[in-house]
Amino acid sequence: MTFPSFLLGLIFSTLYGALFHLWRGGDGKTLLFYLLLAWAGFFIAQFLAAWLGWTLFPIGTLEFGLATLGALIFLFAGDWLARIE
């Protein structure tokens, strides 16, 4: 993964976390939580897809489609787990 691909991934994953926070609401702690989930999901899925050789909407060396799916899975699962009492 090149540095420009990393920056593009960081921008998109931050956007996903911020939009999820805008949709679900919360305070500053939940914003940070959603950002961490989006970053982790995006880059774990990116590296897993690159390692396994899977592609879905690649942008250069960035496996954009699968990384986006990873971020969304992490966001929804993390939000669901955080709301369990």
PDB file with SEQRES, HELIX, SHEET and CRYST1 records, atoms N, CA, C and O in Angstrom:
SEQRES   1 A   85  MET THR PHE PRO SER PHE LEU LEU GLY LEU ILE PHE SER          
SEQRES   2 A   85  THR LEU TYR GLY ALA LEU PHE HIS LEU TRP ARG GLY GLY          
SEQRES   3 A   85  ASP GLY LYS THR LEU LEU PHE TYR LEU LEU LEU ALA TRP          
SEQRES   4 A   85  ALA GLY PHE PHE ILE ALA GLN PHE LEU ALA ALA TRP LEU          
SEQRES   5 A   85  GLY TRP THR LEU PHE PRO ILE GLY THR LEU GLU PHE GLY          
SEQRES   6 A   85  LEU ALA THR LEU GLY ALA LEU ILE PHE LEU PHE ALA GLY          
SEQRES   7 A   85  ASP TRP LEU ALA ARG ILE GLU                                  
HELIX    1 AA1 PHE A    3  ARG A   24  1                                  22    
HELIX    2 AA2 GLY A   28  LEU A   52  1                                  25    
HELIX    3 AA3 PHE A   64  ARG A   83  1                                  20    
SHEET    1 AA1 2 PRO A  58  ILE A  59  0                                        
SHEET    2 AA1 2 LEU A  62  GLU A  63 -1                                        
CRYST1    1.000    1.000    1.000  90.00  90.00  90.00 P 1           1          
ATOM      1  N   MET A   1       0.846  -1.168   0.000  1.00  0.00           N  
ATOM      2  CA  MET A   1       0.000   0.000   0.000  1.00  0.00           C  
ATOM      3  C   MET A   1       0.891   1.230   0.000  1.00  0.00           C  
ATOM      4  O   MET A   1       1.802   1.355   0.819  1.00  0.00           O  
ATOM      5  N   THR A   2       0.624   2.115  -0.909  1.00  0.00           N  
ATOM      6  CA  THR A   2       1.418   3.330  -1.009  1.00  0.00           C  
ATOM      7  C   THR A   2       0.877   4.394  -0.041  1.00  0.00           C  
ATOM      8  O   THR A   2      -0.234   4.280   0.476  1.00  0.00           O  
ATOM      9  N   PHE A   3       1.678   5.406   0.181  1.00  0.00           N  
ATOM     10  CA  PHE A   3       1.277   6.468   1.103  1.00  0.00           C  
ATOM     11  C   PHE A   3       0.034   7.223   0.612  1.00  0.00           C  
ATOM     12  O   PHE A   3      -0.851   7.499   1.422  1.00  0.00           O  
ATOM     13  N   PRO A   4      -0.073   7.573  -0.700  1.00  0.00           N  
ATOM     14  CA  PRO A   4      -1.308   8.215  -1.154  1.00  0.00           C  
ATOM     15  C   PRO A   4      -2.540   7.324  -0.978  1.00  0.00           C  
ATOM     16  O   PRO A   4      -3.623   7.824  -0.673  1.00  0.00           O  
ATOM     17  N   SER A   5      -2.386   6.014  -1.166  1.00  0.00           N  
ATOM     18  CA  SER A   5      -3.510   5.101  -0.942  1.00  0.00           C  
ATOM     19  C   SER A   5      -3.898   5.080   0.527  1.00  0.00           C  
ATOM     20  O   SER A   5      -5.082   5.041   0.862  1.00  0.00           O  
ATOM     21  N   PHE A   6      -2.898   5.107   1.404  1.00  0.00           N  
ATOM     22  CA  PHE A   6      -3.172   5.157   2.838  1.00  0.00           C  
ATOM     23  C   PHE A   6      -3.932   6.430   3.195  1.00  0.00           C  
ATOM     24  O   PHE A   6      -4.893   6.378   3.963  1.00  0.00           O  
ATOM     25  N   LEU A   7      -3.517   7.563   2.653  1.00  0.00           N  
ATOM     26  CA  LEU A   7      -4.211   8.823   2.942  1.00  0.00           C  
ATOM     27  C   LEU A   7      -5.640   8.814   2.413  1.00  0.00           C  
ATOM     28  O   LEU A   7      -6.556   9.281   3.089  1.00  0.00           O  
ATOM     29  N   LEU A   8      -5.834   8.284   1.205  1.00  0.00           N  
ATOM     30  CA  LEU A   8      -7.185   8.191   0.652  1.00  0.00           C  
ATOM     31  C   LEU A   8      -8.051   7.284   1.519  1.00  0.00           C  
ATOM     32  O   LEU A   8      -9.215   7.593   1.774  1.00  0.00           O  
ATOM     33  N   GLY A   9      -7.488   6.171   1.969  1.00  0.00           N  
ATOM     34  CA  GLY A   9      -8.226   5.286   2.856  1.00  0.00           C  
ATOM     35  C   GLY A   9      -8.552   5.940   4.183  1.00  0.00           C  
ATOM     36  O   GLY A   9      -9.639   5.743   4.726  1.00  0.00           O  
ATOM     37  N   LEU A  10      -7.621   6.713   4.705  1.00  0.00           N  
ATOM     38  CA  LEU A  10      -7.852   7.423   5.960  1.00  0.00           C  
ATOM     39  C   LEU A  10      -8.963   8.462   5.806  1.00  0.00           C  
ATOM     40  O   LEU A  10      -9.789   8.632   6.703  1.00  0.00           O  
ATOM     41  N   ILE A  11      -8.980   9.147   4.680  1.00  0.00           N  
ATOM     42  CA  ILE A  11     -10.027  10.149   4.425  1.00  0.00           C  
ATOM     43  C   ILE A  11     -11.393   9.483   4.332  1.00  0.00           C  
ATOM     44  O   ILE A  11     -12.348   9.932   4.967  1.00  0.00           O  
ATOM     45  N   PHE A  12     -11.493   8.412   3.541  1.00  0.00           N  
ATOM     46  CA  PHE A  12     -12.781   7.757   3.380  1.00  0.00           C  
ATOM     47  C   PHE A  12     -13.252   7.091   4.668  1.00  0.00           C  
ATOM     48  O   PHE A  12     -14.434   7.170   5.000  1.00  0.00           O  
ATOM     49  N   SER A  13     -12.360   6.443   5.393  1.00  0.00           N  
ATOM     50  CA  SER A  13     -12.782   5.791   6.636  1.00  0.00           C  
ATOM     51  C   SER A  13     -13.191   6.826   7.682  1.00  0.00           C  
ATOM     52  O   SER A  13     -14.114   6.579   8.459  1.00  0.00           O  
ATOM     53  N   THR A  14     -12.528   7.969   7.714  1.00  0.00           N  
ATOM     54  CA  THR A  14     -12.941   9.049   8.618  1.00  0.00           C  
ATOM     55  C   THR A  14     -14.320   9.574   8.227  1.00  0.00           C  
ATOM     56  O   THR A  14     -15.150   9.862   9.090  1.00  0.00           O  
ATOM     57  N   LEU A  15     -14.555   9.695   6.934  1.00  0.00           N  
ATOM     58  CA  LEU A  15     -15.868  10.127   6.448  1.00  0.00           C  
ATOM     59  C   LEU A  15     -16.948   9.125   6.851  1.00  0.00           C  
ATOM     60  O   LEU A  15     -18.035   9.525   7.270  1.00  0.00           O  
ATOM     61  N   TYR A  16     -16.662   7.831   6.729  1.00  0.00           N  
ATOM     62  CA  TYR A  16     -17.639   6.815   7.126  1.00  0.00           C  
ATOM     63  C   TYR A  16     -17.960   6.915   8.614  1.00  0.00           C  
ATOM     64  O   TYR A  16     -19.127   6.867   9.001  1.00  0.00           O  
ATOM     65  N   GLY A  17     -16.938   7.053   9.444  1.00  0.00           N  
ATOM     66  CA  GLY A  17     -17.162   7.168  10.880  1.00  0.00           C  
ATOM     67  C   GLY A  17     -17.947   8.418  11.242  1.00  0.00           C  
ATOM     68  O   GLY A  17     -18.832   8.372  12.097  1.00  0.00           O  
ATOM     69  N   ALA A  18     -17.628   9.535  10.597  1.00  0.00           N  
ATOM     70  CA  ALA A  18     -18.321  10.793  10.892  1.00  0.00           C  
ATOM     71  C   ALA A  18     -19.779  10.744  10.426  1.00  0.00           C  
ATOM     72  O   ALA A  18     -20.671  11.220  11.129  1.00  0.00           O  
ATOM     73  N   LEU A  19     -20.017  10.177   9.261  1.00  0.00           N  
ATOM     74  CA  LEU A  19     -21.392  10.068   8.776  1.00  0.00           C  
ATOM     75  C   LEU A  19     -22.212   9.099   9.630  1.00  0.00           C  
ATOM     76  O   LEU A  19     -23.400   9.323   9.860  1.00  0.00           O  
ATOM     77  N   PHE A  20     -21.584   8.034  10.094  1.00  0.00           N  
ATOM     78  CA  PHE A  20     -22.274   7.106  10.979  1.00  0.00           C  
ATOM     79  C   PHE A  20     -22.631   7.798  12.290  1.00  0.00           C  
ATOM     80  O   PHE A  20     -23.717   7.584  12.828  1.00  0.00           O  
ATOM     81  N   HIS A  21     -21.729   8.623  12.806  1.00  0.00           N  
ATOM     82  CA  HIS A  21     -22.010   9.382  14.027  1.00  0.00           C  
ATOM     83  C   HIS A  21     -23.125  10.387  13.792  1.00  0.00           C  
ATOM     84  O   HIS A  21     -23.966  10.595  14.666  1.00  0.00           O  
ATOM     85  N   LEU A  22     -23.140  11.007  12.634  1.00  0.00           N  
ATOM     86  CA  LEU A  22     -24.206  11.955  12.307  1.00  0.00           C  
ATOM     87  C   LEU A  22     -25.555  11.239  12.260  1.00  0.00           C  
ATOM     88  O   LEU A  22     -26.574  11.789  12.678  1.00  0.00           O  
ATOM     89  N   TRP A  23     -25.553  10.019  11.752  1.00  0.00           N  
ATOM     90  CA  TRP A  23     -26.783   9.246  11.650  1.00  0.00           C  
ATOM     91  C   TRP A  23     -27.244   8.709  13.008  1.00  0.00           C  
ATOM     92  O   TRP A  23     -28.426   8.808  13.339  1.00  0.00           O  
ATOM     93  N   ARG A  24     -26.326   8.142  13.796  1.00  0.00           N  
ATOM     94  CA  ARG A  24     -26.682   7.505  15.057  1.00  0.00           C  
ATOM     95  C   ARG A  24     -26.697   8.478  16.236  1.00  0.00           C  
ATOM     96  O   ARG A  24     -27.377   8.227  17.231  1.00  0.00           O  
ATOM     97  N   GLY A  25     -25.963   9.577  16.138  1.00  0.00           N  
ATOM     98  CA  GLY A  25     -25.940  10.557  17.214  1.00  0.00           C  
ATOM     99  C   GLY A  25     -24.975  10.176  18.330  1.00  0.00           C  
ATOM    100  O   GLY A  25     -24.343   9.121  18.291  1.00  0.00           O  
ATOM    101  N   GLY A  26     -24.876  11.038  19.306  1.00  0.00           N  
ATOM    102  CA  GLY A  26     -24.011  10.782  20.440  1.00  0.00           C  
ATOM    103  C   GLY A  26     -23.125  11.968  20.743  1.00  0.00           C  
ATOM    104  O   GLY A  26     -23.254  13.034  20.142  1.00  0.00           O  
ATOM    105  N   ASP A  27     -22.217  11.764  21.692  1.00  0.00           N  
ATOM    106  CA  ASP A  27     -21.320  12.841  22.104  1.00  0.00           C  
ATOM    107  C   ASP A  27     -19.938  12.633  21.485  1.00  0.00           C  
ATOM    108  O   ASP A  27     -19.784  11.870  20.532  1.00  0.00           O  
ATOM    109  N   GLY A  28     -18.953  13.307  22.025  1.00  0.00           N  
ATOM    110  CA  GLY A  28     -17.594  13.226  21.495  1.00  0.00           C  
ATOM    111  C   GLY A  28     -16.966  11.852  21.659  1.00  0.00           C  
ATOM    112  O   GLY A  28     -16.181  11.417  20.817  1.00  0.00           O  
ATOM    113  N   LYS A  29     -17.318  11.165  22.753  1.00  0.00           N  
ATOM    114  CA  LYS A  29     -16.770   9.825  22.958  1.00  0.00           C  
ATOM    115  C   LYS A  29     -17.287   8.854  21.905  1.00  0.00           C  
ATOM    116  O   LYS A  29     -16.540   8.003  21.422  1.00  0.00           O  
ATOM    117  N   THR A  30     -18.558   8.979  21.549  1.00  0.00           N  
ATOM    118  CA  THR A  30     -19.084   8.077  20.523  1.00  0.00           C  
ATOM    119  C   THR A  30     -18.518   8.415  19.147  1.00  0.00           C  
ATOM    120  O   THR A  30     -18.332   7.523  18.319  1.00  0.00           O  
ATOM    121  N   LEU A  31     -18.244   9.690  18.896  1.00  0.00           N  
ATOM    122  CA  LEU A  31     -17.592  10.055  17.640  1.00  0.00           C  
ATOM    123  C   LEU A  31     -16.219   9.402  17.538  1.00  0.00           C  
ATOM    124  O   LEU A  31     -15.877   8.826  16.505  1.00  0.00           O  
ATOM    125  N   LEU A  32     -15.440   9.490  18.600  1.00  0.00           N  
ATOM    126  CA  LEU A  32     -14.130   8.851  18.610  1.00  0.00           C  
ATOM    127  C   LEU A  32     -14.252   7.338  18.457  1.00  0.00           C  
ATOM    128  O   LEU A  32     -13.462   6.718  17.746  1.00  0.00           O  
ATOM    129  N   PHE A  33     -15.233   6.752  19.118  1.00  0.00           N  
ATOM    130  CA  PHE A  33     -15.483   5.318  19.020  1.00  0.00           C  
ATOM    131  C   PHE A  33     -15.805   4.917  17.584  1.00  0.00           C  
ATOM    132  O   PHE A  33     -15.265   3.934  17.078  1.00  0.00           O  
ATOM    133  N   TYR A  34     -16.686   5.678  16.925  1.00  0.00           N  
ATOM    134  CA  TYR A  34     -17.051   5.374  15.541  1.00  0.00           C  
ATOM    135  C   TYR A  34     -15.870   5.576  14.590  1.00  0.00           C  
ATOM    136  O   TYR A  34     -15.696   4.810  13.643  1.00  0.00           O  
ATOM    137  N   LEU A  35     -15.066   6.597  14.841  1.00  0.00           N  
ATOM    138  CA  LEU A  35     -13.886   6.806  14.002  1.00  0.00           C  
ATOM    139  C   LEU A  35     -12.894   5.655  14.142  1.00  0.00           C  
ATOM    140  O   LEU A  35     -12.348   5.176  13.148  1.00  0.00           O  
ATOM    141  N   LEU A  36     -12.665   5.214  15.374  1.00  0.00           N  
ATOM    142  CA  LEU A  36     -11.753   4.088  15.591  1.00  0.00           C  
ATOM    143  C   LEU A  36     -12.282   2.815  14.938  1.00  0.00           C  
ATOM    144  O   LEU A  36     -11.514   2.054  14.349  1.00  0.00           O  
ATOM    145  N   LEU A  37     -13.582   2.582  15.038  1.00  0.00           N  
ATOM    146  CA  LEU A  37     -14.178   1.415  14.390  1.00  0.00           C  
ATOM    147  C   LEU A  37     -14.032   1.483  12.878  1.00  0.00           C  
ATOM    148  O   LEU A  37     -13.689   0.488  12.238  1.00  0.00           O  
ATOM    149  N   ALA A  38     -14.291   2.650  12.307  1.00  0.00           N  
ATOM    150  CA  ALA A  38     -14.198   2.798  10.856  1.00  0.00           C  
ATOM    151  C   ALA A  38     -12.760   2.623  10.381  1.00  0.00           C  
ATOM    152  O   ALA A  38     -12.522   1.955   9.375  1.00  0.00           O  
ATOM    153  N   TRP A  39     -11.803   3.211  11.087  1.00  0.00           N  
ATOM    154  CA  TRP A  39     -10.398   3.054  10.706  1.00  0.00           C  
ATOM    155  C   TRP A  39      -9.970   1.600  10.798  1.00  0.00           C  
ATOM    156  O   TRP A  39      -9.343   1.071   9.880  1.00  0.00           O  
ATOM    157  N   ALA A  40     -10.309   0.954  11.906  1.00  0.00           N  
ATOM    158  CA  ALA A  40      -9.904  -0.436  12.100  1.00  0.00           C  
ATOM    159  C   ALA A  40     -10.540  -1.334  11.045  1.00  0.00           C  
ATOM    160  O   ALA A  40      -9.851  -2.146  10.427  1.00  0.00           O  
ATOM    161  N   GLY A  41     -11.831  -1.198  10.837  1.00  0.00           N  
ATOM    162  CA  GLY A  41     -12.513  -2.038   9.854  1.00  0.00           C  
ATOM    163  C   GLY A  41     -12.005  -1.821   8.446  1.00  0.00           C  
ATOM    164  O   GLY A  41     -11.833  -2.776   7.689  1.00  0.00           O  
ATOM    165  N   PHE A  42     -11.762  -0.566   8.088  1.00  0.00           N  
ATOM    166  CA  PHE A  42     -11.292  -0.246   6.747  1.00  0.00           C  
ATOM    167  C   PHE A  42      -9.920  -0.852   6.492  1.00  0.00           C  
ATOM    168  O   PHE A  42      -9.711  -1.515   5.476  1.00  0.00           O  
ATOM    169  N   PHE A  43      -8.991  -0.631   7.402  1.00  0.00           N  
ATOM    170  CA  PHE A  43      -7.623  -1.067   7.134  1.00  0.00           C  
ATOM    171  C   PHE A  43      -7.412  -2.564   7.388  1.00  0.00           C  
ATOM    172  O   PHE A  43      -6.560  -3.177   6.745  1.00  0.00           O  
ATOM    173  N   ILE A  44      -8.165  -3.155   8.303  1.00  0.00           N  
ATOM    174  CA  ILE A  44      -8.080  -4.608   8.461  1.00  0.00           C  
ATOM    175  C   ILE A  44      -8.615  -5.290   7.207  1.00  0.00           C  
ATOM    176  O   ILE A  44      -8.003  -6.234   6.708  1.00  0.00           O  
ATOM    177  N   ALA A  45      -9.744  -4.825   6.696  1.00  0.00           N  
ATOM    178  CA  ALA A  45     -10.294  -5.411   5.471  1.00  0.00           C  
ATOM    179  C   ALA A  45      -9.385  -5.141   4.278  1.00  0.00           C  
ATOM    180  O   ALA A  45      -9.253  -5.994   3.401  1.00  0.00           O  
ATOM    181  N   GLN A  46      -8.759  -3.971   4.232  1.00  0.00           N  
ATOM    182  CA  GLN A  46      -7.835  -3.644   3.145  1.00  0.00           C  
ATOM    183  C   GLN A  46      -6.657  -4.613   3.124  1.00  0.00           C  
ATOM    184  O   GLN A  46      -6.329  -5.180   2.082  1.00  0.00           O  
ATOM    185  N   PHE A  47      -6.034  -4.797   4.260  1.00  0.00           N  
ATOM    186  CA  PHE A  47      -4.871  -5.680   4.313  1.00  0.00           C  
ATOM    187  C   PHE A  47      -5.263  -7.144   4.117  1.00  0.00           C  
ATOM    188  O   PHE A  47      -4.511  -7.910   3.516  1.00  0.00           O  
ATOM    189  N   LEU A  48      -6.423  -7.531   4.614  1.00  0.00           N  
ATOM    190  CA  LEU A  48      -6.895  -8.893   4.410  1.00  0.00           C  
ATOM    191  C   LEU A  48      -7.193  -9.149   2.931  1.00  0.00           C  
ATOM    192  O   LEU A  48      -6.854 -10.208   2.405  1.00  0.00           O  
ATOM    193  N   ALA A  49      -7.816  -8.199   2.273  1.00  0.00           N  
ATOM    194  CA  ALA A  49      -8.114  -8.338   0.848  1.00  0.00           C  
ATOM    195  C   ALA A  49      -6.836  -8.370   0.016  1.00  0.00           C  
ATOM    196  O   ALA A  49      -6.733  -9.150  -0.931  1.00  0.00           O  
ATOM    197  N   ALA A  50      -5.875  -7.538   0.357  1.00  0.00           N  
ATOM    198  CA  ALA A  50      -4.608  -7.538  -0.373  1.00  0.00           C  
ATOM    199  C   ALA A  50      -3.858  -8.846  -0.153  1.00  0.00           C  
ATOM    200  O   ALA A  50      -3.244  -9.372  -1.081  1.00  0.00           O  
ATOM    201  N   TRP A  51      -3.903  -9.372   1.059  1.00  0.00           N  
ATOM    202  CA  TRP A  51      -3.209 -10.616   1.386  1.00  0.00           C  
ATOM    203  C   TRP A  51      -3.829 -11.809   0.675  1.00  0.00           C  
ATOM    204  O   TRP A  51      -3.121 -12.688   0.184  1.00  0.00           O  
ATOM    205  N   LEU A  52      -5.178 -11.833   0.623  1.00  0.00           N  
ATOM    206  CA  LEU A  52      -5.873 -12.948  -0.010  1.00  0.00           C  
ATOM    207  C   LEU A  52      -6.032 -12.778  -1.516  1.00  0.00           C  
ATOM    208  O   LEU A  52      -6.409 -13.722  -2.210  1.00  0.00           O  
ATOM    209  N   GLY A  53      -5.749 -11.587  -2.022  1.00  0.00           N  
ATOM    210  CA  GLY A  53      -5.840 -11.331  -3.452  1.00  0.00           C  
ATOM    211  C   GLY A  53      -7.252 -11.051  -3.941  1.00  0.00           C  
ATOM    212  O   GLY A  53      -7.535 -11.207  -5.129  1.00  0.00           O  
ATOM    213  N   TRP A  54      -8.131 -10.646  -3.057  1.00  0.00           N  
ATOM    214  CA  TRP A  54      -9.502 -10.328  -3.437  1.00  0.00           C  
ATOM    215  C   TRP A  54      -9.583  -8.879  -3.893  1.00  0.00           C  
ATOM    216  O   TRP A  54      -8.883  -8.015  -3.366  1.00  0.00           O  
ATOM    217  N   THR A  55     -10.436  -8.619  -4.868  1.00  0.00           N  
ATOM    218  CA  THR A  55     -10.613  -7.247  -5.346  1.00  0.00           C  
ATOM    219  C   THR A  55     -12.093  -6.938  -5.528  1.00  0.00           C  
ATOM    220  O   THR A  55     -12.869  -7.788  -5.962  1.00  0.00           O  
ATOM    221  N   LEU A  56     -12.461  -5.735  -5.196  1.00  0.00           N  
ATOM    222  CA  LEU A  56     -13.794  -5.201  -5.431  1.00  0.00           C  
ATOM    223  C   LEU A  56     -13.635  -3.687  -5.492  1.00  0.00           C  
ATOM    224  O   LEU A  56     -13.381  -3.051  -4.468  1.00  0.00           O  
ATOM    225  N   PHE A  57     -13.778  -3.119  -6.646  1.00  0.00           N  
ATOM    226  CA  PHE A  57     -13.598  -1.693  -6.887  1.00  0.00           C  
ATOM    227  C   PHE A  57     -12.230  -1.183  -6.427  1.00  0.00           C  
ATOM    228  O   PHE A  57     -12.156  -0.331  -5.541  1.00  0.00           O  
ATOM    229  N   PRO A  58     -11.163  -1.689  -7.011  1.00  0.00           N  
ATOM    230  CA  PRO A  58      -9.838  -1.203  -6.601  1.00  0.00           C  
ATOM    231  C   PRO A  58      -9.583   0.215  -7.115  1.00  0.00           C  
ATOM    232  O   PRO A  58      -9.992   0.576  -8.219  1.00  0.00           O  
ATOM    233  N   ILE A  59      -8.906   0.997  -6.297  1.00  0.00           N  
ATOM    234  CA  ILE A  59      -8.430   2.323  -6.691  1.00  0.00           C  
ATOM    235  C   ILE A  59      -6.923   2.294  -6.471  1.00  0.00           C  
ATOM    236  O   ILE A  59      -6.449   2.505  -5.355  1.00  0.00           O  
ATOM    237  N   GLY A  60      -6.186   2.038  -7.516  1.00  0.00           N  
ATOM    238  CA  GLY A  60      -4.745   1.880  -7.392  1.00  0.00           C  
ATOM    239  C   GLY A  60      -4.445   0.645  -6.560  1.00  0.00           C  
ATOM    240  O   GLY A  60      -4.886  -0.456  -6.888  1.00  0.00           O  
ATOM    241  N   THR A  61      -3.699   0.830  -5.491  1.00  0.00           N  
ATOM    242  CA  THR A  61      -3.387  -0.294  -4.606  1.00  0.00           C  
ATOM    243  C   THR A  61      -4.400  -0.425  -3.469  1.00  0.00           C  
ATOM    244  O   THR A  61      -4.275  -1.310  -2.624  1.00  0.00           O  
ATOM    245  N   LEU A  62      -5.388   0.445  -3.449  1.00  0.00           N  
ATOM    246  CA  LEU A  62      -6.404   0.427  -2.400  1.00  0.00           C  
ATOM    247  C   LEU A  62      -7.568  -0.457  -2.838  1.00  0.00           C  
ATOM    248  O   LEU A  62      -8.176  -0.216  -3.881  1.00  0.00           O  
ATOM    249  N   GLU A  63      -7.879  -1.480  -2.041  1.00  0.00           N  
ATOM    250  CA  GLU A  63      -9.041  -2.340  -2.291  1.00  0.00           C  
ATOM    251  C   GLU A  63     -10.263  -1.644  -1.706  1.00  0.00           C  
ATOM    252  O   GLU A  63     -10.728  -1.981  -0.617  1.00  0.00           O  
ATOM    253  N   PHE A  64     -10.774  -0.664  -2.452  1.00  0.00           N  
ATOM    254  CA  PHE A  64     -11.772   0.265  -1.922  1.00  0.00           C  
ATOM    255  C   PHE A  64     -13.087  -0.417  -1.540  1.00  0.00           C  
ATOM    256  O   PHE A  64     -13.633  -0.140  -0.472  1.00  0.00           O  
ATOM    257  N   GLY A  65     -13.591  -1.283  -2.375  1.00  0.00           N  
ATOM    258  CA  GLY A  65     -14.891  -1.903  -2.115  1.00  0.00           C  
ATOM    259  C   GLY A  65     -14.886  -2.782  -0.882  1.00  0.00           C  
ATOM    260  O   GLY A  65     -15.760  -2.657  -0.024  1.00  0.00           O  
ATOM    261  N   LEU A  66     -13.913  -3.666  -0.786  1.00  0.00           N  
ATOM    262  CA  LEU A  66     -13.847  -4.558   0.373  1.00  0.00           C  
ATOM    263  C   LEU A  66     -13.491  -3.802   1.652  1.00  0.00           C  
ATOM    264  O   LEU A  66     -13.967  -4.150   2.733  1.00  0.00           O  
ATOM    265  N   ALA A  67     -12.668  -2.786   1.533  1.00  0.00           N  
ATOM    266  CA  ALA A  67     -12.325  -1.988   2.711  1.00  0.00           C  
ATOM    267  C   ALA A  67     -13.554  -1.225   3.212  1.00  0.00           C  
ATOM    268  O   ALA A  67     -13.750  -1.081   4.419  1.00  0.00           O  
ATOM    269  N   THR A  68     -14.364  -0.745   2.298  1.00  0.00           N  
ATOM    270  CA  THR A  68     -15.599  -0.069   2.679  1.00  0.00           C  
ATOM    271  C   THR A  68     -16.544  -1.036   3.381  1.00  0.00           C  
ATOM    272  O   THR A  68     -17.150  -0.690   4.395  1.00  0.00           O  
ATOM    273  N   LEU A  69     -16.669  -2.247   2.843  1.00  0.00           N  
ATOM    274  CA  LEU A  69     -17.499  -3.253   3.502  1.00  0.00           C  
ATOM    275  C   LEU A  69     -16.981  -3.570   4.900  1.00  0.00           C  
ATOM    276  O   LEU A  69     -17.768  -3.731   5.833  1.00  0.00           O  
ATOM    277  N   GLY A  70     -15.672  -3.661   5.048  1.00  0.00           N  
ATOM    278  CA  GLY A  70     -15.089  -3.910   6.359  1.00  0.00           C  
ATOM    279  C   GLY A  70     -15.403  -2.805   7.345  1.00  0.00           C  
ATOM    280  O   GLY A  70     -15.732  -3.072   8.501  1.00  0.00           O  
ATOM    281  N   ALA A  71     -15.303  -1.560   6.894  1.00  0.00           N  
ATOM    282  CA  ALA A  71     -15.611  -0.427   7.774  1.00  0.00           C  
ATOM    283  C   ALA A  71     -17.077  -0.449   8.191  1.00  0.00           C  
ATOM    284  O   ALA A  71     -17.393  -0.211   9.357  1.00  0.00           O  
ATOM    285  N   LEU A  72     -17.965  -0.729   7.259  1.00  0.00           N  
ATOM    286  CA  LEU A  72     -19.388  -0.760   7.581  1.00  0.00           C  
ATOM    287  C   LEU A  72     -19.725  -1.914   8.530  1.00  0.00           C  
ATOM    288  O   LEU A  72     -20.527  -1.748   9.450  1.00  0.00           O  
ATOM    289  N   ILE A  73     -19.123  -3.064   8.311  1.00  0.00           N  
ATOM    290  CA  ILE A  73     -19.352  -4.197   9.207  1.00  0.00           C  
ATOM    291  C   ILE A  73     -18.878  -3.863  10.617  1.00  0.00           C  
ATOM    292  O   ILE A  73     -19.584  -4.126  11.590  1.00  0.00           O  
ATOM    293  N   PHE A  74     -17.685  -3.285  10.729  1.00  0.00           N  
ATOM    294  CA  PHE A  74     -17.174  -2.905  12.044  1.00  0.00           C  
ATOM    295  C   PHE A  74     -18.069  -1.851  12.704  1.00  0.00           C  
ATOM    296  O   PHE A  74     -18.327  -1.930  13.905  1.00  0.00           O  
ATOM    297  N   LEU A  75     -18.543  -0.868  11.935  1.00  0.00           N  
ATOM    298  CA  LEU A  75     -19.383   0.181  12.505  1.00  0.00           C  
ATOM    299  C   LEU A  75     -20.704  -0.380  13.026  1.00  0.00           C  
ATOM    300  O   LEU A  75     -21.100  -0.084  14.154  1.00  0.00           O  
ATOM    301  N   PHE A  76     -21.386  -1.185  12.220  1.00  0.00           N  
ATOM    302  CA  PHE A  76     -22.672  -1.722  12.652  1.00  0.00           C  
ATOM    303  C   PHE A  76     -22.512  -2.713  13.800  1.00  0.00           C  
ATOM    304  O   PHE A  76     -23.290  -2.684  14.754  1.00  0.00           O  
ATOM    305  N   ALA A  77     -21.512  -3.588  13.719  1.00  0.00           N  
ATOM    306  CA  ALA A  77     -21.286  -4.556  14.798  1.00  0.00           C  
ATOM    307  C   ALA A  77     -20.861  -3.853  16.088  1.00  0.00           C  
ATOM    308  O   ALA A  77     -21.343  -4.200  17.166  1.00  0.00           O  
ATOM    309  N   GLY A  78     -19.972  -2.877  15.986  1.00  0.00           N  
ATOM    310  CA  GLY A  78     -19.521  -2.154  17.170  1.00  0.00           C  
ATOM    311  C   GLY A  78     -20.642  -1.359  17.814  1.00  0.00           C  
ATOM    312  O   GLY A  78     -20.747  -1.318  19.040  1.00  0.00           O  
ATOM    313  N   ASP A  79     -21.485  -0.726  17.001  1.00  0.00           N  
ATOM    314  CA  ASP A  79     -22.610   0.024  17.532  1.00  0.00           C  
ATOM    315  C   ASP A  79     -23.589  -0.915  18.220  1.00  0.00           C  
ATOM    316  O   ASP A  79     -24.105  -0.601  19.293  1.00  0.00           O  
ATOM    317  N   TRP A  80     -23.843  -2.054  17.614  1.00  0.00           N  
ATOM    318  CA  TRP A  80     -24.762  -3.028  18.200  1.00  0.00           C  
ATOM    319  C   TRP A  80     -24.208  -3.566  19.522  1.00  0.00           C  
ATOM    320  O   TRP A  80     -24.946  -3.678  20.501  1.00  0.00           O  
ATOM    321  N   LEU A  81     -22.933  -3.896  19.556  1.00  0.00           N  
ATOM    322  CA  LEU A  81     -22.324  -4.424  20.786  1.00  0.00           C  
ATOM    323  C   LEU A  81     -22.261  -3.363  21.885  1.00  0.00           C  
ATOM    324  O   LEU A  81     -22.376  -3.690  23.067  1.00  0.00           O  
ATOM    325  N   ALA A  82     -22.082  -2.104  21.509  1.00  0.00           N  
ATOM    326  CA  ALA A  82     -21.992  -1.036  22.503  1.00  0.00           C  
ATOM    327  C   ALA A  82     -23.354  -0.749  23.136  1.00  0.00           C  
ATOM    328  O   ALA A  82     -23.412  -0.253  24.261  1.00  0.00           O  
ATOM    329  N   ARG A  83     -24.423  -1.044  22.453  1.00  0.00           N  
ATOM    330  CA  ARG A  83     -25.759  -0.753  22.976  1.00  0.00           C  
ATOM    331  C   ARG A  83     -26.327  -1.883  23.829  1.00  0.00           C  
ATOM    332  O   ARG A  83     -27.379  -1.712  24.445  1.00  0.00           O  
ATOM    333  N   ILE A  84     -25.665  -3.021  23.879  1.00  0.00           N  
ATOM    334  CA  ILE A  84     -26.121  -4.133  24.719  1.00  0.00           C  
ATOM    335  C   ILE A  84     -25.846  -3.790  26.180  1.00  0.00           C  
ATOM    336  O   ILE A  84     -24.747  -3.362  26.532  1.00  0.00           O  
ATOM    337  N   GLU A  85     -26.840  -3.980  27.010  1.00  0.00           N  
ATOM    338  CA  GLU A  85     -26.677  -3.646  28.434  1.00  0.00           C  
ATOM    339  C   GLU A  85     -26.344  -4.861  29.247  1.00  0.00           C  
ATOM    340  O   GLU A  85     -26.174  -4.763  30.463  1.00  0.00           O  
TER     341      GLU A  85                                                      
END                                                                             
